[in-house]
Amino acid sequence: MYEVDARGLSCPEPVMLTHEALKNHGGEPVKVLVTEPHSRDNVEKFAKSHGKKVSITEMGDGFELVIE
């Protein structure tokens, strides 16, 4: 599983990093770590718009999105 650590970054950076990860590692699940709810929502919308399944887990310091 490829991991993108976008904690502390503001949009559009988490979405851009997610896009790059999906482009380069699209054959495997991608885990994206974000701290802000709006970043979580934007990454989720982006992934779903590209036909991906997204599962979200809330963690103490933010959110973990697993994109498959």
All heavy atoms as TSV, in Angstrom:
chain	resi	resn	atom	element	x	y	z
A	1	MET	N	N	0.856	-1.179	0.000
A	1	MET	CA	C	0.000	0.000	0.000
A	1	MET	C	C	0.897	1.236	0.000
A	1	MET	O	O	1.782	1.360	0.827
A	1	MET	CB	C	-0.907	-0.006	1.226
A	1	MET	CG	C	-1.809	1.211	1.287
A	1	MET	SD	S	-2.943	1.263	2.692
A	1	MET	CE	C	-3.888	-0.201	2.448
A	2	TYR	N	N	0.638	2.123	-0.940
A	2	TYR	CA	C	1.396	3.368	-1.028
A	2	TYR	C	C	0.758	4.394	-0.101
A	2	TYR	O	O	-0.461	4.489	-0.011
A	2	TYR	CB	C	1.400	3.878	-2.473
A	2	TYR	CG	C	2.279	5.078	-2.663
A	2	TYR	CD1	C	3.651	4.946	-2.722
A	2	TYR	CD2	C	1.722	6.344	-2.763
A	2	TYR	CE1	C	4.469	6.048	-2.886
A	2	TYR	CE2	C	2.533	7.461	-2.932
A	2	TYR	CZ	C	3.902	7.303	-2.987
A	2	TYR	OH	O	4.709	8.397	-3.151
A	3	GLU	N	N	1.569	5.171	0.614
A	3	GLU	CA	C	1.043	6.151	1.577
A	3	GLU	C	C	1.402	7.572	1.166
A	3	GLU	O	O	2.536	7.853	0.799
A	3	GLU	CB	C	1.609	5.870	2.965
A	3	GLU	CG	C	1.048	6.791	4.031
A	3	GLU	CD	C	1.493	6.411	5.430
A	3	GLU	OE1	O	1.275	5.251	5.829
A	3	GLU	OE2	O	2.061	7.269	6.114
A	4	VAL	N	N	0.397	8.444	1.264
A	4	VAL	CA	C	0.576	9.873	1.024
A	4	VAL	C	C	0.337	10.575	2.351
A	4	VAL	O	O	-0.752	10.484	2.914
A	4	VAL	CB	C	-0.422	10.402	-0.029
A	4	VAL	CG1	C	-0.308	11.906	-0.168
A	4	VAL	CG2	C	-0.216	9.713	-1.366
A	5	ASP	N	N	1.343	11.260	2.861
A	5	ASP	CA	C	1.191	12.005	4.111
A	5	ASP	C	C	0.963	13.469	3.765
A	5	ASP	O	O	1.899	14.214	3.482
A	5	ASP	CB	C	2.420	11.838	4.991
A	5	ASP	CG	C	2.231	12.436	6.381
A	5	ASP	OD1	O	1.214	13.135	6.609
A	5	ASP	OD2	O	3.091	12.196	7.239
A	6	ALA	N	N	-0.312	13.873	3.774
A	6	ALA	CA	C	-0.679	15.249	3.439
A	6	ALA	C	C	-1.149	15.994	4.679
A	6	ALA	O	O	-1.848	17.008	4.580
A	6	ALA	CB	C	-1.757	15.258	2.363
A	7	ARG	N	N	-0.752	15.499	5.856
A	7	ARG	CA	C	-1.152	16.165	7.104
A	7	ARG	C	C	-0.548	17.552	7.162
A	7	ARG	O	O	0.613	17.756	6.831
A	7	ARG	CB	C	-0.708	15.343	8.313
A	7	ARG	CG	C	-1.484	14.031	8.425
A	7	ARG	CD	C	-1.008	13.208	9.578
A	7	ARG	NE	N	0.293	12.620	9.209
A	7	ARG	CZ	C	0.899	11.664	9.901
A	7	ARG	NH1	N	0.351	11.183	10.991
A	7	ARG	NH2	N	2.058	11.195	9.498
A	8	GLY	N	N	-1.377	18.513	7.555
A	8	GLY	CA	C	-0.929	19.890	7.690
A	8	GLY	C	C	-0.948	20.680	6.398
A	8	GLY	O	O	-0.678	21.880	6.412
A	9	LEU	N	N	-1.260	20.038	5.292
A	9	LEU	CA	C	-1.304	20.734	4.006
A	9	LEU	C	C	-2.716	21.209	3.702
A	9	LEU	O	O	-3.689	20.567	4.085
A	9	LEU	CB	C	-0.819	19.814	2.883
A	9	LEU	CG	C	0.598	19.276	3.009
A	9	LEU	CD1	C	0.898	18.325	1.861
A	9	LEU	CD2	C	1.604	20.406	3.048
A	10	SER	N	N	-2.809	22.335	3.011
A	10	SER	CA	C	-4.112	22.871	2.619
A	10	SER	C	C	-4.391	22.513	1.175
A	10	SER	O	O	-3.478	22.332	0.371
A	10	SER	CB	C	-4.121	24.398	2.768
A	10	SER	OG	O	-3.935	24.756	4.118
A	11	CYS	N	N	-5.675	22.414	0.845
A	11	CYS	CA	C	-6.069	22.135	-0.532
A	11	CYS	C	C	-5.616	23.281	-1.420
A	11	CYS	O	O	-5.617	24.425	-0.973
A	11	CYS	CB	C	-7.581	21.936	-0.631
A	11	CYS	SG	S	-8.035	20.265	-0.112
A	12	PRO	N	N	-5.188	22.955	-2.607
A	12	PRO	CA	C	-5.368	21.699	-3.336
A	12	PRO	C	C	-4.226	20.687	-3.182
A	12	PRO	O	O	-4.236	19.665	-3.848
A	12	PRO	CB	C	-5.466	22.157	-4.784
A	12	PRO	CG	C	-4.511	23.299	-4.854
A	12	PRO	CD	C	-4.667	24.003	-3.506
A	13	GLU	N	N	-3.246	20.945	-2.315
A	13	GLU	CA	C	-2.086	20.054	-2.230
A	13	GLU	C	C	-2.435	18.594	-1.944
A	13	GLU	O	O	-1.914	17.704	-2.632
A	13	GLU	CB	C	-1.087	20.573	-1.198
A	13	GLU	CG	C	-0.299	21.772	-1.680
A	13	GLU	CD	C	0.696	22.243	-0.653
A	13	GLU	OE1	O	0.284	22.924	0.301
A	13	GLU	OE2	O	1.883	21.907	-0.805
A	14	PRO	N	N	-3.312	18.287	-0.962
A	14	PRO	CA	C	-3.644	16.876	-0.738
A	14	PRO	C	C	-4.253	16.203	-1.968
A	14	PRO	O	O	-3.941	15.042	-2.261
A	14	PRO	CB	C	-4.637	16.916	0.430
A	14	PRO	CG	C	-4.285	18.160	1.167
A	14	PRO	CD	C	-3.901	19.130	0.083
A	15	VAL	N	N	-5.088	16.927	-2.698
A	15	VAL	CA	C	-5.700	16.368	-3.905
A	15	VAL	C	C	-4.640	16.154	-4.983
A	15	VAL	O	O	-4.627	15.118	-5.657
A	15	VAL	CB	C	-6.844	17.270	-4.420
A	15	VAL	CG1	C	-7.359	16.782	-5.766
A	15	VAL	CG2	C	-7.975	17.318	-3.407
A	16	MET	N	N	-3.732	17.096	-5.128
A	16	MET	CA	C	-2.671	16.967	-6.132
A	16	MET	C	C	-1.758	15.779	-5.805
A	16	MET	O	O	-1.380	15.016	-6.695
A	16	MET	CB	C	-1.870	18.270	-6.224
A	16	MET	CG	C	-2.668	19.408	-6.826
A	16	MET	SD	S	-1.948	21.064	-6.689
A	16	MET	CE	C	-0.222	20.806	-6.847
A	17	LEU	N	N	-1.417	15.607	-4.523
A	17	LEU	CA	C	-0.581	14.479	-4.114
A	17	LEU	C	C	-1.312	13.156	-4.321
A	17	LEU	O	O	-0.713	12.157	-4.727
A	17	LEU	CB	C	-0.165	14.638	-2.656
A	17	LEU	CG	C	0.808	15.779	-2.361
A	17	LEU	CD1	C	0.972	15.968	-0.857
A	17	LEU	CD2	C	2.152	15.531	-3.018
A	18	THR	N	N	-2.618	13.152	-4.053
A	18	THR	CA	C	-3.432	11.955	-4.261
A	18	THR	C	C	-3.484	11.616	-5.750
A	18	THR	O	O	-3.330	10.451	-6.137
A	18	THR	CB	C	-4.853	12.157	-3.711
A	18	THR	OG1	O	-4.765	12.436	-2.303
A	18	THR	CG2	C	-5.725	10.943	-3.947
A	19	HIS	N	N	-3.688	12.616	-6.579
A	19	HIS	CA	C	-3.721	12.406	-8.033
A	19	HIS	C	C	-2.412	11.787	-8.514
A	19	HIS	O	O	-2.406	10.818	-9.289
A	19	HIS	CB	C	-3.986	13.733	-8.744
A	19	HIS	CG	C	-3.899	13.645	-10.232
A	19	HIS	ND1	N	-4.839	13.000	-10.989
A	19	HIS	CD2	C	-2.964	14.108	-11.089
A	19	HIS	CE1	C	-4.492	13.074	-12.270
A	19	HIS	NE2	N	-3.354	13.738	-12.345
A	20	GLU	N	N	-1.300	12.324	-8.054
A	20	GLU	CA	C	0.019	11.813	-8.449
A	20	GLU	C	C	0.206	10.368	-7.990
A	20	GLU	O	O	0.704	9.526	-8.739
A	20	GLU	CB	C	1.116	12.708	-7.857
A	20	GLU	CG	C	2.481	12.462	-8.421
A	20	GLU	CD	C	2.617	12.894	-9.871
A	20	GLU	OE1	O	1.864	13.757	-10.347
A	20	GLU	OE2	O	3.493	12.327	-10.545
A	21	ALA	N	N	-0.235	10.067	-6.754
A	21	ALA	CA	C	-0.096	8.711	-6.218
A	21	ALA	C	C	-0.944	7.720	-7.012
A	21	ALA	O	O	-0.496	6.613	-7.322
A	21	ALA	CB	C	-0.485	8.684	-4.743
A	22	LEU	N	N	-2.177	8.102	-7.350
A	22	LEU	CA	C	-3.044	7.214	-8.118
A	22	LEU	C	C	-2.504	6.991	-9.531
A	22	LEU	O	O	-2.624	5.900	-10.083
A	22	LEU	CB	C	-4.467	7.766	-8.167
A	22	LEU	CG	C	-5.239	7.728	-6.846
A	22	LEU	CD1	C	-6.569	8.447	-6.993
A	22	LEU	CD2	C	-5.448	6.297	-6.378
A	23	LYS	N	N	-1.896	8.025	-10.085
A	23	LYS	CA	C	-1.334	7.907	-11.425
A	23	LYS	C	C	-0.127	6.960	-11.424
A	23	LYS	O	O	0.016	6.129	-12.307
A	23	LYS	CB	C	-0.923	9.293	-11.938
A	23	LYS	CG	C	-0.451	9.307	-13.369
A	23	LYS	CD	C	-0.353	10.707	-13.919
A	23	LYS	CE	C	0.744	11.491	-13.218
A	23	LYS	NZ	N	1.015	12.782	-13.872
A	24	ASN	N	N	0.709	7.061	-10.403
A	24	ASN	CA	C	1.947	6.275	-10.352
A	24	ASN	C	C	1.800	4.929	-9.642
A	24	ASN	O	O	2.637	4.052	-9.835
A	24	ASN	CB	C	3.054	7.085	-9.678
A	24	ASN	CG	C	3.435	8.299	-10.491
A	24	ASN	OD1	O	3.408	8.288	-11.705
A	24	ASN	ND2	N	3.793	9.372	-9.814
A	25	HIS	N	N	0.771	4.785	-8.803
A	25	HIS	CA	C	0.597	3.565	-8.015
A	25	HIS	C	C	-0.849	3.073	-8.101
A	25	HIS	O	O	-1.388	2.537	-7.134
A	25	HIS	CB	C	0.964	3.814	-6.550
A	25	HIS	CG	C	2.360	4.314	-6.370
A	25	HIS	ND1	N	3.449	3.482	-6.313
A	25	HIS	CD2	C	2.844	5.574	-6.269
A	25	HIS	CE1	C	4.547	4.204	-6.171
A	25	HIS	NE2	N	4.210	5.475	-6.147
A	26	GLY	N	N	-1.486	3.287	-9.248
A	26	GLY	CA	C	-2.901	2.981	-9.414
A	26	GLY	C	C	-3.271	1.518	-9.257
A	26	GLY	O	O	-4.416	1.194	-8.995
A	27	GLY	N	N	-2.296	0.626	-9.364
A	27	GLY	CA	C	-2.595	-0.784	-9.237
A	27	GLY	C	C	-2.654	-1.281	-7.805
A	27	GLY	O	O	-2.972	-2.428	-7.558
A	28	GLU	N	N	-2.340	-0.424	-6.864
A	28	GLU	CA	C	-2.352	-0.819	-5.458
A	28	GLU	C	C	-3.167	0.185	-4.649
A	28	GLU	O	O	-3.380	1.308	-5.086
A	28	GLU	CB	C	-0.923	-0.900	-4.916
A	28	GLU	CG	C	-0.177	0.419	-4.918
A	28	GLU	CD	C	1.255	0.291	-4.412
A	28	GLU	OE1	O	1.445	-0.090	-3.245
A	28	GLU	OE2	O	2.171	0.598	-5.184
A	29	PRO	N	N	-3.629	-0.219	-3.462
A	29	PRO	CA	C	-4.353	0.738	-2.624
A	29	PRO	C	C	-3.442	1.905	-2.235
A	29	PRO	O	O	-2.233	1.740	-2.080
A	29	PRO	CB	C	-4.738	-0.076	-1.386
A	29	PRO	CG	C	-4.675	-1.495	-1.822
A	29	PRO	CD	C	-3.600	-1.552	-2.874
A	30	VAL	N	N	-4.058	3.069	-2.087
A	30	VAL	CA	C	-3.329	4.275	-1.685
A	30	VAL	C	C	-3.943	4.785	-0.391
A	30	VAL	O	O	-5.154	4.980	-0.314
A	30	VAL	CB	C	-3.396	5.363	-2.783
A	30	VAL	CG1	C	-2.777	6.664	-2.304
A	30	VAL	CG2	C	-2.712	4.881	-4.058
A	31	LYS	N	N	-3.092	4.974	0.619
A	31	LYS	CA	C	-3.546	5.530	1.897
A	31	LYS	C	C	-3.164	7.002	1.929
A	31	LYS	O	O	-2.009	7.352	1.681
A	31	LYS	CB	C	-2.869	4.816	3.064
A	31	LYS	CG	C	-3.296	5.344	4.425
A	31	LYS	CD	C	-2.411	4.888	5.574
A	31	LYS	CE	C	-2.268	3.409	5.674
A	31	LYS	NZ	N	-1.443	2.999	6.846
A	32	VAL	N	N	-4.143	7.865	2.228
A	32	VAL	CA	C	-3.895	9.299	2.288
A	32	VAL	C	C	-4.202	9.777	3.706
A	32	VAL	O	O	-5.292	9.530	4.226
A	32	VAL	CB	C	-4.773	10.076	1.272
A	32	VAL	CG1	C	-4.441	11.562	1.317
A	32	VAL	CG2	C	-4.585	9.533	-0.141
A	33	LEU	N	N	-3.244	10.455	4.318
A	33	LEU	CA	C	-3.418	11.010	5.653
A	33	LEU	C	C	-3.597	12.520	5.544
A	33	LEU	O	O	-2.783	13.200	4.914
A	33	LEU	CB	C	-2.182	10.705	6.523
A	33	LEU	CG	C	-1.807	9.236	6.639
A	33	LEU	CD1	C	-0.483	9.088	7.374
A	33	LEU	CD2	C	-2.900	8.449	7.336
A	34	VAL	N	N	-4.694	13.036	6.119
A	34	VAL	CA	C	-4.969	14.472	6.112
A	34	VAL	C	C	-5.424	14.893	7.505
A	34	VAL	O	O	-5.879	14.068	8.297
A	34	VAL	CB	C	-6.052	14.861	5.068
A	34	VAL	CG1	C	-5.588	14.567	3.655
A	34	VAL	CG2	C	-7.369	14.180	5.340
A	35	THR	N	N	-5.310	16.193	7.793
A	35	THR	CA	C	-5.728	16.689	9.101
A	35	THR	C	C	-7.030	17.469	9.057
A	35	THR	O	O	-7.743	17.511	10.045
A	35	THR	CB	C	-4.631	17.589	9.712
A	35	THR	OG1	O	-4.186	18.516	8.727
A	35	THR	CG2	C	-3.455	16.770	10.189
A	36	GLU	N	N	-7.350	18.057	7.925
A	36	GLU	CA	C	-8.515	18.944	7.841
A	36	GLU	C	C	-9.732	18.241	7.234
A	36	GLU	O	O	-9.589	17.521	6.237
A	36	GLU	CB	C	-8.185	20.173	7.001
A	36	GLU	CG	C	-7.046	21.006	7.536
A	36	GLU	CD	C	-7.341	21.596	8.897
A	36	GLU	OE1	O	-8.503	21.966	9.156
A	36	GLU	OE2	O	-6.408	21.675	9.711
A	37	PRO	N	N	-10.931	18.490	7.796
A	37	PRO	CA	C	-12.147	17.888	7.223
A	37	PRO	C	C	-12.373	18.250	5.755
A	37	PRO	O	O	-12.812	17.410	4.979
A	37	PRO	CB	C	-13.272	18.430	8.104
A	37	PRO	CG	C	-12.617	18.727	9.408
A	37	PRO	CD	C	-11.224	19.191	9.048
A	38	HIS	N	N	-12.056	19.500	5.367
A	38	HIS	CA	C	-12.278	19.871	3.961
A	38	HIS	C	C	-11.301	19.132	3.042
A	38	HIS	O	O	-11.650	18.788	1.909
A	38	HIS	CB	C	-12.209	21.388	3.757
A	38	HIS	CG	C	-10.858	21.980	3.970
A	38	HIS	ND1	N	-10.408	22.346	5.209
A	38	HIS	CD2	C	-9.859	22.255	3.102
A	38	HIS	CE1	C	-9.183	22.828	5.096
A	38	HIS	NE2	N	-8.817	22.777	3.838
A	39	SER	N	N	-10.106	18.851	3.522
A	39	SER	CA	C	-9.162	18.059	2.722
A	39	SER	C	C	-9.672	16.630	2.578
A	39	SER	O	O	-9.590	16.032	1.497
A	39	SER	CB	C	-7.778	18.046	3.372
A	39	SER	OG	O	-7.222	19.330	3.376
A	40	ARG	N	N	-10.203	16.078	3.674
A	40	ARG	CA	C	-10.797	14.734	3.624
A	40	ARG	C	C	-11.892	14.689	2.570
A	40	ARG	O	O	-11.920	13.801	1.728
A	40	ARG	CB	C	-11.372	14.381	5.000
A	40	ARG	CG	C	-12.164	13.068	5.028
A	40	ARG	CD	C	-13.120	13.018	6.193
A	40	ARG	NE	N	-14.092	14.098	6.074
A	40	ARG	CZ	C	-14.764	14.607	7.108
A	40	ARG	NH1	N	-14.567	14.153	8.321
A	40	ARG	NH2	N	-15.636	15.583	6.920
A	41	ASP	N	N	-12.790	15.669	2.610
A	41	ASP	CA	C	-13.909	15.700	1.663
A	41	ASP	C	C	-13.428	15.845	0.220
A	41	ASP	O	O	-13.933	15.167	-0.674
A	41	ASP	CB	C	-14.862	16.853	2.007
A	41	ASP	CG	C	-15.546	16.677	3.351
A	41	ASP	OD1	O	-15.550	15.550	3.895
A	41	ASP	OD2	O	-16.072	17.683	3.868
A	42	ASN	N	N	-12.451	16.717	0.003
A	42	ASN	CA	C	-11.966	16.954	-1.362
A	42	ASN	C	C	-11.245	15.735	-1.928
A	42	ASN	O	O	-11.424	15.396	-3.101
A	42	ASN	CB	C	-11.052	18.175	-1.393
A	42	ASN	CG	C	-11.808	19.470	-1.181
A	42	ASN	OD1	O	-13.024	19.519	-1.331
A	42	ASN	ND2	N	-11.097	20.513	-0.806
A	43	VAL	N	N	-10.432	15.064	-1.100
A	43	VAL	CA	C	-9.735	13.863	-1.564
A	43	VAL	C	C	-10.752	12.761	-1.858
A	43	VAL	O	O	-10.653	12.058	-2.867
A	43	VAL	CB	C	-8.678	13.406	-0.538
A	43	VAL	CG1	C	-8.139	12.022	-0.888
A	43	VAL	CG2	C	-7.539	14.419	-0.466
A	44	GLU	N	N	-11.756	12.622	-0.987
A	44	GLU	CA	C	-12.790	11.607	-1.194
A	44	GLU	C	C	-13.543	11.858	-2.507
A	44	GLU	O	O	-13.727	10.940	-3.313
A	44	GLU	CB	C	-13.771	11.595	-0.031
A	44	GLU	CG	C	-14.875	10.573	-0.195
A	44	GLU	CD	C	-15.898	10.602	0.918
A	44	GLU	OE1	O	-16.009	11.623	1.620
A	44	GLU	OE2	O	-16.618	9.603	1.071
A	45	LYS	N	N	-13.955	13.099	-2.728
A	45	LYS	CA	C	-14.681	13.436	-3.966
A	45	LYS	C	C	-13.818	13.171	-5.203
A	45	LYS	O	O	-14.300	12.649	-6.208
A	45	LYS	CB	C	-15.109	14.907	-3.943
A	45	LYS	CG	C	-16.247	15.194	-3.001
A	45	LYS	CD	C	-16.564	16.684	-2.986
A	45	LYS	CE	C	-17.492	17.025	-1.854
A	45	LYS	NZ	N	-17.678	18.473	-1.693
A	46	PHE	N	N	-12.539	13.546	-5.115
A	46	PHE	CA	C	-11.633	13.333	-6.244
A	46	PHE	C	C	-11.517	11.846	-6.568
A	46	PHE	O	O	-11.635	11.444	-7.720
A	46	PHE	CB	C	-10.253	13.923	-5.933
A	46	PHE	CG	C	-9.238	13.601	-6.989
A	46	PHE	CD1	C	-9.182	14.356	-8.154
A	46	PHE	CD2	C	-8.355	12.553	-6.837
A	46	PHE	CE1	C	-8.274	14.043	-9.145
A	46	PHE	CE2	C	-7.436	12.232	-7.818
A	46	PHE	CZ	C	-7.395	12.993	-8.973
A	47	ALA	N	N	-11.290	11.042	-5.541
A	47	ALA	CA	C	-11.113	9.596	-5.763
A	47	ALA	C	C	-12.379	8.971	-6.329
A	47	ALA	O	O	-12.318	8.177	-7.276
A	47	ALA	CB	C	-10.716	8.916	-4.457
A	48	LYS	N	N	-13.522	9.321	-5.771
A	48	LYS	CA	C	-14.787	8.756	-6.259
A	48	LYS	C	C	-15.071	9.191	-7.691
A	48	LYS	O	O	-15.633	8.431	-8.466
A	48	LYS	CB	C	-15.933	9.128	-5.320
A	48	LYS	CG	C	-15.893	8.339	-4.017
A	48	LYS	CD	C	-17.085	8.652	-3.148
A	48	LYS	CE	C	-17.093	7.742	-1.924
A	48	LYS	NZ	N	-18.261	8.001	-1.074
A	49	SER	N	N	-14.671	10.416	-8.037
A	49	SER	CA	C	-14.902	10.898	-9.404
A	49	SER	C	C	-14.047	10.127	-10.416
A	49	SER	O	O	-14.313	10.176	-11.607
A	49	SER	CB	C	-14.621	12.400	-9.508
A	49	SER	OG	O	-13.231	12.666	-9.513
A	50	HIS	N	N	-13.033	9.420	-9.919
A	50	HIS	CA	C	-12.182	8.597	-10.780
A	50	HIS	C	C	-12.509	7.115	-10.617
A	50	HIS	O	O	-11.695	6.251	-10.945
A	50	HIS	CB	C	-10.710	8.865	-10.475
A	50	HIS	CG	C	-10.237	10.172	-11.020
A	50	HIS	ND1	N	-10.506	11.382	-10.411
A	50	HIS	CD2	C	-9.553	10.474	-12.153
A	50	HIS	CE1	C	-9.987	12.346	-11.127
A	50	HIS	NE2	N	-9.416	11.832	-12.201
A	51	GLY	N	N	-13.702	6.821	-10.082
A	51	GLY	CA	C	-14.187	5.453	-9.998
A	51	GLY	C	C	-13.571	4.610	-8.897
A	51	GLY	O	O	-13.626	3.388	-8.952
A	52	LYS	N	N	-12.996	5.250	-7.903
A	52	LYS	CA	C	-12.336	4.527	-6.816
A	52	LYS	C	C	-13.260	4.398	-5.615
A	52	LYS	O	O	-14.147	5.221	-5.404
A	52	LYS	CB	C	-11.055	5.256	-6.381
A	52	LYS	CG	C	-10.047	5.446	-7.484
A	52	LYS	CD	C	-9.444	4.145	-7.921
A	52	LYS	CE	C	-8.325	4.357	-8.922
A	52	LYS	NZ	N	-7.743	3.100	-9.352
A	53	LYS	N	N	-13.034	3.334	-4.819
A	53	LYS	CA	C	-13.733	3.162	-3.546
A	53	LYS	C	C	-12.881	3.805	-2.462
A	53	LYS	O	O	-11.658	3.686	-2.484
A	53	LYS	CB	C	-13.916	1.677	-3.216
A	53	LYS	CG	C	-14.978	0.989	-4.032
A	53	LYS	CD	C	-15.163	-0.475	-3.694
A	53	LYS	CE	C	-14.548	-0.904	-2.386
A	53	LYS	NZ	N	-14.712	-2.315	-2.065
A	54	VAL	N	N	-13.556	4.470	-1.506
A	54	VAL	CA	C	-12.833	5.166	-0.442
A	54	VAL	C	C	-13.393	4.745	0.907
A	54	VAL	O	O	-14.603	4.761	1.115
A	54	VAL	CB	C	-12.973	6.702	-0.584
A	54	VAL	CG1	C	-12.172	7.414	0.496
A	54	VAL	CG2	C	-12.550	7.166	-1.965
A	55	SER	N	N	-12.500	4.368	1.819
A	55	SER	CA	C	-12.911	4.137	3.204
A	55	SER	C	C	-12.154	5.132	4.076
A	55	SER	O	O	-10.967	5.398	3.857
A	55	SER	CB	C	-12.633	2.696	3.639
A	55	SER	OG	O	-11.270	2.395	3.527
A	56	ILE	N	N	-12.877	5.711	5.044
A	56	ILE	CA	C	-12.320	6.779	5.870
A	56	ILE	C	C	-12.341	6.359	7.328
A	56	ILE	O	O	-13.349	5.868	7.832
A	56	ILE	CB	C	-13.135	8.080	5.696
A	56	ILE	CG1	C	-13.132	8.509	4.233
A	56	ILE	CG2	C	-12.579	9.183	6.595
A	56	ILE	CD1	C	-14.068	9.656	3.926
A	57	THR	N	N	-11.220	6.583	8.004
A	57	THR	CA	C	-11.110	6.337	9.436
A	57	THR	C	C	-10.674	7.632	10.100
A	57	THR	O	O	-9.695	8.251	9.667
A	57	THR	CB	C	-10.057	5.237	9.728
A	57	THR	OG1	O	-10.404	4.065	9.001
A	57	THR	CG2	C	-9.995	4.933	11.207
A	58	GLU	N	N	-11.412	8.038	11.141
A	58	GLU	CA	C	-11.017	9.227	11.887
A	58	GLU	C	C	-9.977	8.825	12.916
A	58	GLU	O	O	-10.139	7.844	13.637
A	58	GLU	CB	C	-12.229	9.855	12.567
A	58	GLU	CG	C	-11.919	11.196	13.179
A	58	GLU	CD	C	-13.160	11.972	13.582
A	58	GLU	OE1	O	-14.279	11.545	13.248
A	58	GLU	OE2	O	-12.992	13.007	14.232
A	59	MET	N	N	-8.881	9.582	12.944
A	59	MET	CA	C	-7.815	9.317	13.886
A	59	MET	C	C	-7.672	10.543	14.798
A	59	MET	O	O	-8.265	11.572	14.526
A	59	MET	CB	C	-6.489	9.054	13.145
A	59	MET	CG	C	-6.592	7.917	12.146
A	59	MET	SD	S	-5.098	7.540	11.224
A	59	MET	CE	C	-4.271	9.069	11.024
A	60	GLY	N	N	-6.888	10.434	15.830
A	60	GLY	CA	C	-6.737	11.532	16.769
A	60	GLY	C	C	-6.257	12.812	16.139
A	60	GLY	O	O	-6.684	13.900	16.498
A	61	ASP	N	N	-5.357	12.695	15.143
A	61	ASP	CA	C	-4.769	13.895	14.534
A	61	ASP	C	C	-5.292	14.153	13.131
A	61	ASP	O	O	-4.716	14.907	12.380
A	61	ASP	CB	C	-3.249	13.783	14.506
A	61	ASP	CG	C	-2.759	12.618	13.678
A	61	ASP	OD1	O	-3.564	11.694	13.384
A	61	ASP	OD2	O	-1.560	12.606	13.316
A	62	GLY	N	N	-6.397	13.516	12.756
A	62	GLY	CA	C	-6.951	13.752	11.428
A	62	GLY	C	C	-7.700	12.548	10.884
A	62	GLY	O	O	-8.405	11.880	11.623
A	63	PHE	N	N	-7.488	12.270	9.603
A	63	PHE	CA	C	-8.239	11.244	8.914
A	63	PHE	C	C	-7.318	10.390	8.047
A	63	PHE	O	O	-6.335	10.893	7.505
A	63	PHE	CB	C	-9.307	11.873	8.020
A	63	PHE	CG	C	-10.223	12.801	8.764
A	63	PHE	CD1	C	-9.932	14.161	8.833
A	63	PHE	CD2	C	-11.344	12.329	9.408
A	63	PHE	CE1	C	-10.755	15.035	9.524
A	63	PHE	CE2	C	-12.166	13.189	10.107
A	63	PHE	CZ	C	-11.880	14.538	10.172
A	64	GLU	N	N	-7.678	9.127	7.925
A	64	GLU	CA	C	-6.982	8.207	7.042
A	64	GLU	C	C	-7.968	7.755	5.977
A	64	GLU	O	O	-9.024	7.209	6.311
A	64	GLU	CB	C	-6.477	7.006	7.843
A	64	GLU	CG	C	-5.853	5.926	6.984
A	64	GLU	CD	C	-5.498	4.701	7.806
A	64	GLU	OE1	O	-4.464	4.727	8.495
A	64	GLU	OE2	O	-6.275	3.727	7.752
A	65	LEU	N	N	-7.640	7.990	4.736
A	65	LEU	CA	C	-8.457	7.553	3.616
A	65	LEU	C	C	-7.714	6.455	2.881
A	65	LEU	O	O	-6.553	6.620	2.543
A	65	LEU	CB	C	-8.729	8.698	2.641
A	65	LEU	CG	C	-9.560	9.874	3.163
A	65	LEU	CD1	C	-8.679	10.910	3.823
A	65	LEU	CD2	C	-10.349	10.500	2.047
A	66	VAL	N	N	-8.384	5.336	2.683
A	66	VAL	CA	C	-7.793	4.254	1.897
A	66	VAL	C	C	-8.572	4.199	0.590
A	66	VAL	O	O	-9.792	4.008	0.586
A	66	VAL	CB	C	-7.847	2.909	2.639
A	66	VAL	CG1	C	-7.315	1.796	1.748
A	66	VAL	CG2	C	-7.036	2.984	3.930
A	67	ILE	N	N	-7.857	4.385	-0.498
A	67	ILE	CA	C	-8.455	4.448	-1.825
A	67	ILE	C	C	-8.089	3.177	-2.584
A	67	ILE	O	O	-6.917	2.825	-2.692
A	67	ILE	CB	C	-7.931	5.684	-2.592
A	67	ILE	CG1	C	-8.245	6.955	-1.795
A	67	ILE	CG2	C	-8.522	5.752	-3.986
A	67	ILE	CD1	C	-7.551	8.196	-2.296
A	68	GLU	N	N	-9.115	2.487	-3.076
A	68	GLU	CA	C	-8.888	1.253	-3.842
A	68	GLU	C	C	-9.614	1.317	-5.165
A	68	GLU	O	O	-10.640	1.884	-5.294
A	68	GLU	CB	C	-9.407	0.054	-3.051
A	68	GLU	CG	C	-8.685	-0.091	-1.724
A	68	GLU	CD	C	-9.141	-1.314	-0.959
A	68	GLU	OE1	O	-8.788	-2.420	-1.387
A	68	GLU	OE2	O	-9.839	-1.151	0.023
